[in-house]
Amino acid sequence: MPDDKIEIESITTPGRTERVNRAKYMAMGDALLAVLPGEAPGLTVADAKEALLPRLPEALFPQGSTAGWWLKAVQLDLEAKGVIRRAPRKPVHLYRTG
């Protein structure tokens, strides 16, 4: 039986993990990484959300429902893992690393 959960971290609470739905996490992570540029300043979180919404599977995110929560969860996990970073400007701007 495949595990339908994945452990995620948060840059705001080091050492703490949560188990979340793997399919939703992967769909959001793929969409987020597809829209973020590879260099600073990147995109604001609002601009990233607008760009990634059409990339999300309707079956997992009907009419974009819960996309905001999943975007934040995936963002904080990918930041904790060093896959994405925040540019030093306000509001928060995100970009892919390496």
Buried (B, 14 or more C-beta within 10 A) or exposed (E): EEEEEBEBBBBEEEEEEBEBBBBBBEBBBBBBBEBBEEEEEBBBBEBBBEBBBEBBEEEBBEEEEEBEEBBBBBBBBBBBEEBBBBBEEEEBBBBBEE
